[in-house]
Amino acid sequence: LYRQAIDLINRAPAPVLAIDIPSGLSADTGQPLGIAVRARVTVTYGWPKLGQILPPGRELVGRLWQVDLGLPPQLAAMSPLALADPASLRSLLPPRPWDSHKGTFGHLLVIGGSVGKTGAAALAGEGALRVGTGLVTVAVPASLNPILEVKLTEAMTAPLAEVAGQGVLSQEAYQDLEELWPGKTALALGPGLGRHPETVALVQQVLRRRQGPTVVDADGLFALAQDLEAAVGGPPLILTPHPGEMARLLACSTREVQADRLAAARDLARRTGAIIVLKGAQSLVAHPDGRVVINTTGNPALAQGGTGDVLTGMIGGFLAQRLEPFAAAALGVYLHGLAADSRAAWQGSRGMLAGELLDELPEVIHKFAAGEIPVTVEQPCCRLVIS
């Protein structure tokens, strides 16, 4: 009878008003408990529930209205869960003093690229430059270095030892990297690397012996999934998996990750001691101490190859500028989504190229730093989330 009642409500031609939360929707995960009411408007009390913020719950609640119960703000401050707050994030932007020079804003080393995937490494390097990193070096298999020299004008490139005739990094590249590391302030590892066994072994060696703050994405996460202990200990680490990569890291299914994204992000953060960026609609940034920032920017325009490489470079760029890792991840994710929102506002959510996202970043960051939001960001609520 319960399912029949909800089905009848959803089939009704009249708009649905839900009180507190649509029937059948989990307040903790945003997942329907078998079946849930699809409301046009939901009126909730006090603060929103987590399930009203995360997808698919966000779509099921429709327009969310809050009834103020006079709850003291101190309670919100005690919550480990927060929506990305523009004012707080703006304060994290690295200052740009007049007497600064390129060395002031750090030097990011990007390790990536393989045959057919030089673009990923290039996009990561350009993403770092677009967030104000002073210097960027993109290191790729030696045979691909001439290609990067043509693709990249503003970033430097470095050839690394490769598996003969295959255009992928070999374990011998570790010696090259030891020589490259001095003077670098952060590392971005993974875009377009490929999954050759020697490359996997190299990634694991780099992670176990990393010498500075590091962000890992793409094929770097594939290598890490086979040796998760390589993430434990050492300098700060940020991992940026999409749901499929998260499933591999946690040895579970993508369906299980998506059923409770918050629990998955917290679990991996606790296991590894790393900051976790679980990408997707309402990306999550999880700290090992249990804190989580729920991002409020972004749209389907980001469902395009290469945009994740841009994000890796942005986060790596903020790390290189010496931001604390949790701050670098949260700020990078927010601005990445904000640039996509700004572009989609006039171009639509179809067909945005990763290079166009790069083009959008400088103006978006400039306006954001000045206290403007260059596009209306549809946020489900404006308070901290407690469930």
C-alpha positions in Angstrom: 0.0 0.0 0.0 2.9 2.4 0.8 4.4 2.0 -2.6 1.0 2.3 -4.3 0.3 5.5 -2.4 3.6 7.1 -3.4 3.1 5.9 -7.0 -0.3 7.6 -7.1 1.1 10.8 -5.7 3.9 10.9 -8.3 1.3 10.2 -11.1 -1.0 13.0 -9.9 -1.2 16.1 -12.2 -1.2 18.5 -9.3 2.1 19.9 -7.9 3.3 18.2 -4.7 4.2 20.0 -1.5 6.3 17.9 0.9 6.5 18.7 4.6 10.0 18.3 6.1 11.1 15.6 3.6 9.4 13.7 0.7 8.1 10.4 1.9 10.5 7.5 1.0 13.6 9.7 0.8 16.5 8.9 3.1 17.4 12.0 5.1 21.0 10.7 5.5 22.0 9.6 2.0 19.6 11.2 -0.5 18.7 7.8 -1.9 15.0 6.7 -2.3 14.1 3.9 0.1 12.7 1.8 -2.8 10.4 4.6 -4.0 10.1 8.2 -3.0 7.7 11.1 -3.6 8.9 13.6 -6.2 7.9 17.0 -4.8 7.6 20.4 -6.5 8.4 22.2 -3.2 9.7 20.9 0.1 9.3 22.9 3.3 11.8 21.7 5.9 12.4 22.8 9.5 15.5 24.2 11.0 18.3 23.2 8.7 18.2 21.0 5.6 18.9 17.3 5.9 21.8 15.9 4.1 19.5 13.8 1.9 17.9 17.0 0.6 21.3 18.3 -0.6 22.9 15.2 -2.2 21.6 13.7 -5.5 19.2 12.2 -6.3 17.5 13.7 -3.2 18.2 17.2 -4.4 16.0 16.6 -7.5 13.2 14.9 -5.5 12.7 17.7 -3.0 12.2 20.3 -5.8 12.5 23.8 -4.4 13.7 23.7 -0.8 12.4 26.2 1.7 13.6 26.4 5.3 11.4 27.3 8.3 13.5 29.0 10.9 13.1 27.4 14.3 15.6 29.8 16.0 18.3 27.2 16.3 21.5 28.8 17.7 24.2 29.3 15.2 26.7 27.6 17.5 25.0 24.2 16.7 25.8 24.7 13.0 29.4 25.4 13.8 29.7 22.1 15.5 28.7 20.1 12.4 31.5 18.4 10.5 29.5 18.8 7.3 29.3 22.1 5.4 28.1 23.4 2.1 30.9 25.2 0.1 30.6 28.8 1.3 31.8 31.5 -1.2 32.9 34.0 1.5 35.0 31.4 3.3 36.5 30.1 0.2 37.3 33.6 -1.1 39.5 34.2 2.0 41.6 31.2 0.9 42.7 32.7 -2.4 46.5 33.3 -2.3 47.3 37.1 -2.1 49.0 38.7 -5.1 51.4 41.3 -3.6 52.8 43.9 -6.0 56.4 43.0 -5.2 55.8 39.3 -6.0 57.6 37.3 -8.8 57.0 33.9 -10.4 58.9 32.2 -7.5 56.4 33.6 -5.1 53.6 31.5 -6.4 55.3 28.1 -6.4 56.4 25.5 -8.9 54.2 22.5 -9.8 55.6 19.4 -11.3 53.0 17.4 -13.4 53.8 13.8 -14.2 51.5 12.3 -16.9 51.0 11.5 -20.5 51.3 8.4 -22.7 50.7 7.6 -26.3 47.3 9.1 -27.2 47.0 10.9 -23.9 49.4 13.9 -24.1 46.4 16.2 -23.9 45.6 15.1 -20.3 49.0 16.2 -19.1 48.9 19.4 -21.0 45.4 20.3 -19.6 46.6 19.7 -16.1 49.6 22.0 -16.6 47.4 24.7 -18.0 44.9 24.3 -15.2 47.7 25.1 -12.7 48.8 28.1 -14.6 45.2 29.4 -14.8 44.9 29.5 -11.0 48.1 31.6 -10.7 50.9 29.1 -10.2 54.2 30.8 -10.9 55.9 27.9 -12.7 54.8 24.6 -14.1 56.8 21.8 -15.4 55.1 18.9 -17.3 57.1 15.7 -17.3 56.2 13.0 -19.9 57.8 10.0 -21.6 60.8 11.2 -23.6 59.4 10.3 -27.1 56.3 12.5 -26.3 58.2 15.5 -25.1 58.4 17.1 -28.6 54.6 17.0 -28.8 54.3 18.8 -25.4 56.8 21.4 -26.5 54.4 22.2 -29.4 51.2 22.0 -27.3 52.5 24.1 -24.3 54.0 27.5 -24.6 53.8 28.9 -21.0 54.7 25.6 -19.2 58.1 23.9 -19.2 58.4 20.3 -20.2 60.8 17.5 -19.1 61.5 14.2 -20.9 61.5 11.0 -18.7 62.8 7.5 -19.2 60.2 5.3 -21.0 59.6 1.7 -21.9 61.3 1.3 -25.3 59.0 1.9 -28.2 55.8 2.1 -26.1 55.6 5.8 -25.1 54.9 5.1 -21.4 57.0 5.8 -18.4 59.4 3.1 -17.1 60.6 2.6 -13.5 63.9 4.1 -14.6 62.1 7.5 -14.7 62.3 7.7 -11.0 66.0 8.8 -11.2 65.0 11.5 -13.6 62.3 12.6 -11.2 64.7 12.8 -8.3 66.8 15.3 -10.3 63.6 17.2 -11.3 62.1 17.6 -7.8 64.4 20.2 -6.2 62.7 23.6 -6.3 59.2 22.2 -6.8 56.6 23.0 -4.2 53.9 20.4 -5.2 53.3 17.4 -7.5 50.4 16.4 -9.7 50.5 12.7 -10.7 48.4 10.7 -13.0 46.7 12.5 -16.0 47.1 10.3 -19.1 49.8 8.1 -17.6 48.5 4.8 -18.8 48.5 1.4 -17.1 51.6 -0.3 -18.2 53.1 -2.5 -15.4 56.3 -0.4 -15.3 54.3 2.8 -15.1 52.2 1.4 -12.3 55.4 0.4 -10.4 56.8 3.9 -10.9 53.7 5.6 -9.5 53.8 3.4 -6.4 57.4 4.2 -5.9 56.8 8.0 -6.3 54.0 7.9 -3.8 55.9 5.9 -1.2 58.8 8.4 -1.5 57.0 11.6 -2.3 58.8 14.7 -1.2 56.0 17.3 -1.1 52.3 17.8 -1.2 50.8 15.7 -4.0 47.5 15.4 -5.9 46.7 12.1 -7.6 44.2 11.5 -10.3 43.3 9.1 -13.2 45.8 6.4 -13.9 47.7 7.4 -10.8 44.7 6.2 -8.8 44.7 2.9 -10.8 48.2 2.3 -9.6 47.4 3.3 -6.1 44.4 0.9 -5.9 46.9 -1.9 -6.2 49.0 -0.6 -3.3 46.8 1.5 -1.1 49.5 1.5 1.7 51.6 3.8 -0.6 49.2 6.6 0.4 49.7 6.3 4.1 52.2 8.6 5.8 54.5 11.1 4.2 53.7 14.6 2.9 50.1 15.7 2.4 48.1 13.8 -0.3 44.9 14.6 -2.2 43.1 11.9 -4.2 40.5 12.9 -6.8 38.5 9.8 -7.8 35.3 9.7 -9.8 32.8 7.0 -8.6 34.4 4.2 -10.6 37.9 5.0 -9.4 36.6 5.2 -5.8 35.0 1.8 -6.2 38.4 0.4 -7.2 40.2 2.0 -4.3 37.6 0.7 -1.8 37.3 -2.7 -3.5 33.5 -2.4 -3.9 31.1 -1.6 -6.7 30.3 1.8 -8.2 26.7 1.2 -7.2 27.8 0.9 -3.5 29.8 4.1 -3.7 26.9 6.0 -5.2 24.4 4.6 -2.7 26.3 6.5 0.1 28.9 8.9 -1.4 29.5 10.6 2.0 30.3 7.3 3.7 32.6 6.3 0.8 34.6 9.5 0.9 35.0 9.5 4.6 36.0 5.8 4.6 38.8 6.3 2.0 40.0 9.5 3.8 40.2 7.6 7.1 42.0 4.6 5.5 44.6 6.6 3.7 45.0 9.8 5.8 44.5 11.7 2.5 42.1 14.5 1.5 39.5 12.9 -0.8 37.7 14.6 -3.7 34.8 12.4 -4.7 33.8 13.9 -8.1 30.3 13.9 -9.5 27.2 15.9 -9.0 27.8 17.8 -5.7 31.4 16.7 -5.4 32.5 16.0 -1.9 35.8 17.0 -0.3 36.5 14.8 2.8 39.2 15.2 5.5 40.5 12.3 7.5 39.2 13.9 10.7 35.6 13.6 9.4 35.0 17.0 8.0 33.3 17.2 4.6 32.6 20.1 2.3 29.8 19.6 -0.2 30.4 21.5 -3.4 27.6 23.7 -4.7 28.9 24.6 -8.2 29.1 22.7 -11.5 26.7 21.3 -14.1 26.5 18.6 -16.8 28.9 20.6 -19.0 31.6 19.0 -16.9 30.6 15.6 -18.2 33.3 15.9 -20.8 36.7 14.3 -21.2 39.6 16.5 -20.0 37.7 18.6 -17.4 39.0 16.3 -14.6 42.6 16.9 -15.8 41.9 20.7 -15.5 40.7 20.1 -12.0 43.8 18.1 -11.1 46.0 21.0 -12.3 44.0 23.6 -10.4 44.2 21.7 -7.1 47.9 21.0 -7.8 48.4 24.7 -8.5 46.9 25.8 -5.3 49.0 23.2 -3.5 52.1 24.7 -5.2 51.0 28.1 -3.9 51.3 26.6 -0.5 47.6 26.4 0.4 46.7 23.8 3.1 45.5 20.6 1.2 41.9 20.7 2.4 41.6 24.3 1.4 43.3 23.7 -1.9 40.9 20.9 -2.7 37.8 22.7 -1.7 38.7 26.0 -3.5 39.8 24.1 -6.6 36.5 22.1 -6.8 34.4 25.2 -6.2 36.1 27.4 -8.8 36.2 24.5 -11.3 32.4 24.2 -11.1 31.9 28.0 -11.0 33.8 28.4 -14.3 31.6 25.7 -15.8 28.5 27.4 -14.6 29.7 30.7 -16.0 30.4 29.2 -19.4 27.1 27.2 -19.5 25.1 30.4 -18.7 25.6 31.5 -22.2 26.8 28.4 -24.1 24.6 25.8 -22.5 25.6 22.6 -20.9 26.4 20.7 -24.1 29.7 20.7 -25.9 31.9 22.7 -23.6 35.5 21.7 -24.2 38.1 21.4 -21.4 40.1 24.1 -23.2 37.1 26.5 -23.0 36.9 25.8 -19.3 40.5 26.9 -19.0 39.6 30.1 -21.0 36.8 30.9 -18.5 38.9 30.6 -15.4 40.8 33.9 -15.2 37.7 36.1 -15.4 35.7 33.9 -13.1 38.5 34.0 -10.5 39.0 37.7 -10.9 35.3 38.4 -10.2 35.2 35.9 -7.4 38.1 37.5 -5.7 36.4 40.9 -6.0 33.3 39.5 -4.2 31.2 38.8 -7.2 29.7 35.6 -8.2 29.8 35.8 -12.0 26.8 33.5 -12.5 23.8 32.6 -10.3 24.7 29.5 -8.4 21.6 27.4 -7.6 22.2 26.3 -4.0 19.9 24.1 -2.1 20.4 26.1 1.1 22.9 28.5 2.6 23.5 27.0 6.0 25.7 24.2 7.3 24.2 20.8 6.9 23.4 18.6 9.9 21.5 15.4 9.6 
